[in-house]
Amino acid sequence: MRKLLSFPQVQPKARRMKVSPRFDLVDLRLFLHVAEAASITGGAARAGMALASGSERIRAMETALGAPLLDRQRRGVALTPAGSALARHAGIVAQQLERMRGELIEYASGLRGHVRLLSNTAATTEFLPAALGAFLSAHPTIDVDLGRVVS
């Protein structure tokens, strides 16, 4: 008679997000400040918030993500791989926001404009290059979209 050995099934712990991580702009800016300062205290101060508030926001981000973002050490913090990824993406978001802000300020102050110009092939090749070149030189903040009319 053969004795069958049975081993208990070991299920690896699934590190799935229990809650979809939704970080607001304040969270992302705080995280960037913490990453730059290598300190929650320093990052919270740069973000203009109390240490307790900054620490709670970071902890809430980690809970929502289901993974640690910071390795807390005696003298500050270091980014985990997830934290490095978040810092990279948060930096891109911050850059895009600054670009958006700058472009919208130009529109608000009347320095930018947008013109859509439709033309047939003959006018596009014969008449528009000189006229459009002179116009764009005189008005560098105007964007022109040139489209072709098919007849």
C-alpha atoms as a printed R data frame, in Angstrom:
    type eleno elety resid chain resno       x      y       z
1   ATOM     1    CA   MET     A     1   0.000  0.000   0.000
2   ATOM     2    CA   ARG     A     2   1.380  3.348  -1.051
3   ATOM     3    CA   LYS     A     3   1.122  6.290   1.178
4   ATOM     4    CA   LEU     A     4   0.442  9.540  -0.663
5   ATOM     5    CA   LEU     A     5   2.117 12.599   0.624
6   ATOM     6    CA   SER     A     6   0.085 15.709   0.501
7   ATOM     7    CA   PHE     A     7   1.466 19.158   0.892
8   ATOM     8    CA   PRO     A     8  -0.677 22.094   1.828
9   ATOM     9    CA   GLN     A     9  -1.259 24.502  -0.985
10  ATOM    10    CA   VAL     A    10   0.607 27.690  -0.275
11  ATOM    11    CA   GLN     A    11  -0.986 30.651  -1.921
12  ATOM    12    CA   PRO     A    12   1.319 33.623  -2.443
13  ATOM    13    CA   LYS     A    13   0.054 36.797  -0.926
14  ATOM    14    CA   ALA     A    14  -1.563 38.809  -3.631
15  ATOM    15    CA   ARG     A    15  -0.441 42.411  -3.520
16  ATOM    16    CA   ARG     A    16  -3.432 43.739  -5.312
17  ATOM    17    CA   MET     A    17  -4.771 47.188  -4.783
18  ATOM    18    CA   LYS     A    18  -7.825 47.054  -2.599
19  ATOM    19    CA   VAL     A    19  -8.750 50.597  -3.497
20  ATOM    20    CA   SER     A    20  -7.946 52.281  -6.760
21  ATOM    21    CA   PRO     A    21  -5.192 54.775  -5.941
22  ATOM    22    CA   ARG     A    22  -6.437 58.281  -6.541
23  ATOM    23    CA   PHE     A    23  -3.891 60.889  -5.667
24  ATOM    24    CA   ASP     A    24  -4.756 64.553  -5.849
25  ATOM    25    CA   LEU     A    25  -2.325 67.277  -6.855
26  ATOM    26    CA   VAL     A    26  -1.595 68.153  -3.235
27  ATOM    27    CA   ASP     A    27  -0.566 64.533  -2.606
28  ATOM    28    CA   LEU     A    28   1.679 64.452  -5.667
29  ATOM    29    CA   ARG     A    29   3.371 67.761  -4.834
30  ATOM    30    CA   LEU     A    30   3.868 66.652  -1.233
31  ATOM    31    CA   PHE     A    31   5.410 63.396  -2.398
32  ATOM    32    CA   LEU     A    32   7.793 65.240  -4.723
33  ATOM    33    CA   HIS     A    33   8.860 67.522  -1.858
34  ATOM    34    CA   VAL     A    34   9.396 64.518   0.430
35  ATOM    35    CA   ALA     A    35  11.444 62.760  -2.261
36  ATOM    36    CA   GLU     A    36  13.587 65.872  -2.854
37  ATOM    37    CA   ALA     A    37  14.134 66.487   0.855
38  ATOM    38    CA   ALA     A    38  14.575 62.765   1.669
39  ATOM    39    CA   SER     A    39  12.494 63.570   4.735
40  ATOM    40    CA   ILE     A    40   8.796 63.656   5.539
41  ATOM    41    CA   THR     A    41   9.419 66.573   7.897
42  ATOM    42    CA   GLY     A    42  11.296 68.567   5.260
43  ATOM    43    CA   GLY     A    43   8.841 67.660   2.505
44  ATOM    44    CA   ALA     A    44   5.831 68.666   4.597
45  ATOM    45    CA   ALA     A    45   7.494 71.987   5.453
46  ATOM    46    CA   ARG     A    46   8.229 72.672   1.765
47  ATOM    47    CA   ALA     A    47   4.612 71.832   0.928
48  ATOM    48    CA   GLY     A    48   3.411 74.222   3.631
49  ATOM    49    CA   MET     A    49   1.730 71.652   5.837
50  ATOM    50    CA   ALA     A    50   2.211 70.209   9.288
51  ATOM    51    CA   LEU     A    51   4.268 67.054   9.731
52  ATOM    52    CA   ALA     A    52   1.235 65.106  10.975
53  ATOM    53    CA   SER     A    53  -0.787 66.078   7.892
54  ATOM    54    CA   GLY     A    54   2.046 65.233   5.515
55  ATOM    55    CA   SER     A    55   2.731 61.917   7.200
56  ATOM    56    CA   GLU     A    56  -0.967 60.997   7.136
57  ATOM    57    CA   ARG     A    57  -1.257 61.858   3.437
58  ATOM    58    CA   ILE     A    58   1.780 59.713   2.595
59  ATOM    59    CA   ARG     A    59   0.402 56.839   4.657
60  ATOM    60    CA   ALA     A    60  -2.995 57.150   2.923
61  ATOM    61    CA   MET     A    61  -1.246 57.021  -0.464
62  ATOM    62    CA   GLU     A    62   0.585 53.852   0.561
63  ATOM    63    CA   THR     A    63  -2.641 52.300   1.826
64  ATOM    64    CA   ALA     A    64  -4.512 53.142  -1.366
65  ATOM    65    CA   LEU     A    65  -1.680 51.753  -3.473
66  ATOM    66    CA   GLY     A    66  -1.145 48.675  -1.330
67  ATOM    67    CA   ALA     A    67   2.618 49.083  -1.371
68  ATOM    68    CA   PRO     A    68   5.141 51.158   0.572
69  ATOM    69    CA   LEU     A    69   6.388 54.267  -1.193
70  ATOM    70    CA   LEU     A    70   9.042 55.200   1.344
71  ATOM    71    CA   ASP     A    71  11.584 53.251   3.332
72  ATOM    72    CA   ARG     A    72  11.601 55.024   6.669
73  ATOM    73    CA   GLN     A    73  15.071 55.245   8.160
74  ATOM    74    CA   ARG     A    74  16.608 56.845  11.248
75  ATOM    75    CA   ARG     A    75  17.646 59.961   9.367
76  ATOM    76    CA   GLY     A    76  14.932 60.483   6.785
77  ATOM    77    CA   VAL     A    77  13.398 58.363   4.080
78  ATOM    78    CA   ALA     A    78  14.441 56.617   0.890
79  ATOM    79    CA   LEU     A    79  12.207 55.847  -2.060
80  ATOM    80    CA   THR     A    80  11.099 52.269  -2.651
81  ATOM    81    CA   PRO     A    81  10.808 51.096  -6.274
82  ATOM    82    CA   ALA     A    82   7.105 52.023  -6.180
83  ATOM    83    CA   GLY     A    83   8.065 55.406  -4.713
84  ATOM    84    CA   SER     A    84  10.599 55.986  -7.496
85  ATOM    85    CA   ALA     A    85   7.933 55.245 -10.105
86  ATOM    86    CA   LEU     A    86   5.479 57.587  -8.395
87  ATOM    87    CA   ALA     A    87   8.101 60.346  -8.156
88  ATOM    88    CA   ARG     A    88   8.887 60.013 -11.864
89  ATOM    89    CA   HIS     A    89   5.209 60.198 -12.860
90  ATOM    90    CA   ALA     A    90   4.434 62.976 -10.358
91  ATOM    91    CA   GLY     A    91   7.298 65.000 -11.851
92  ATOM    92    CA   ILE     A    92   5.818 64.598 -15.332
93  ATOM    93    CA   VAL     A    93   2.391 65.665 -14.048
94  ATOM    94    CA   ALA     A    94   3.919 68.723 -12.339
95  ATOM    95    CA   GLN     A    95   5.744 69.724 -15.551
96  ATOM    96    CA   GLN     A    96   2.563 69.358 -17.594
97  ATOM    97    CA   LEU     A    97   0.657 71.495 -15.106
98  ATOM    98    CA   GLU     A    98   3.257 74.249 -15.380
99  ATOM    99    CA   ARG     A    99   3.093 74.124 -19.188
100 ATOM   100    CA   MET     A   100  -0.695 74.270 -19.049
101 ATOM   101    CA   ARG     A   101  -0.601 77.182 -16.617
102 ATOM   102    CA   GLY     A   102   1.851 79.091 -18.818
103 ATOM   103    CA   GLU     A   103  -0.151 78.511 -21.981
104 ATOM   104    CA   LEU     A   104  -3.434 79.518 -20.354
105 ATOM   105    CA   ILE     A   105  -1.842 82.688 -18.987
106 ATOM   106    CA   GLU     A   106  -0.813 83.568 -22.545
107 ATOM   107    CA   TYR     A   107  -4.396 83.104 -23.738
108 ATOM   108    CA   ALA     A   108  -5.790 85.102 -20.824
109 ATOM   109    CA   SER     A   109  -3.460 88.020 -21.526
110 ATOM   110    CA   GLY     A   110  -4.276 87.953 -25.247
111 ATOM   111    CA   LEU     A   111  -0.823 86.876 -26.354
112 ATOM   112    CA   ARG     A   112  -1.911 83.638 -28.033
113 ATOM   113    CA   GLY     A   113  -4.412 82.861 -30.720
114 ATOM   114    CA   HIS     A   114  -5.440 80.077 -33.016
115 ATOM   115    CA   VAL     A   115  -6.529 80.347 -36.654
116 ATOM   116    CA   ARG     A   116  -7.818 77.540 -38.842
117 ATOM   117    CA   LEU     A   117  -7.296 78.268 -42.538
118 ATOM   118    CA   LEU     A   118  -8.795 76.174 -45.320
119 ATOM   119    CA   SER     A   119  -7.483 76.515 -48.843
120 ATOM   120    CA   ASN     A   120  -7.458 74.647 -52.129
121 ATOM   121    CA   THR     A   121  -4.257 73.124 -53.471
122 ATOM   122    CA   ALA     A   122  -3.482 75.908 -55.951
123 ATOM   123    CA   ALA     A   123  -3.748 78.671 -53.346
124 ATOM   124    CA   THR     A   124  -1.805 76.619 -50.804
125 ATOM   125    CA   THR     A   125   1.138 76.158 -53.154
126 ATOM   126    CA   GLU     A   126   1.134 79.480 -55.044
127 ATOM   127    CA   PHE     A   127  -0.282 82.291 -52.933
128 ATOM   128    CA   LEU     A   128  -0.180 81.293 -49.258
129 ATOM   129    CA   PRO     A   129   3.535 80.651 -48.631
130 ATOM   130    CA   ALA     A   130   4.568 84.299 -48.926
131 ATOM   131    CA   ALA     A   131   1.439 85.692 -47.259
132 ATOM   132    CA   LEU     A   132   1.433 83.117 -44.468
133 ATOM   133    CA   GLY     A   133   5.163 83.545 -43.877
134 ATOM   134    CA   ALA     A   134   4.787 87.304 -43.480
135 ATOM   135    CA   PHE     A   135   1.761 86.866 -41.198
136 ATOM   136    CA   LEU     A   136   3.516 84.337 -38.927
137 ATOM   137    CA   SER     A   137   6.601 86.555 -38.711
138 ATOM   138    CA   ALA     A   138   4.464 89.497 -37.636
139 ATOM   139    CA   HIS     A   139   2.347 87.379 -35.228
140 ATOM   140    CA   PRO     A   140   4.553 84.637 -33.695
141 ATOM   141    CA   THR     A   141   2.063 83.841 -30.940
142 ATOM   142    CA   ILE     A   142  -0.694 82.877 -33.394
143 ATOM   143    CA   ASP     A   143  -1.005 79.196 -34.266
144 ATOM   144    CA   VAL     A   144  -2.227 78.489 -37.785
145 ATOM   145    CA   ASP     A   145  -3.775 75.166 -38.802
146 ATOM   146    CA   LEU     A   146  -3.706 74.874 -42.555
147 ATOM   147    CA   GLY     A   147  -6.217 72.519 -44.106
148 ATOM   148    CA   ARG     A   148  -6.900 71.625 -47.707
149 ATOM   149    CA   VAL     A   149 -10.319 71.847 -49.297
150 ATOM   150    CA   VAL     A   150 -10.966 69.049 -51.741
151 ATOM   151    CA   SER     A   151 -13.297 70.072 -54.545
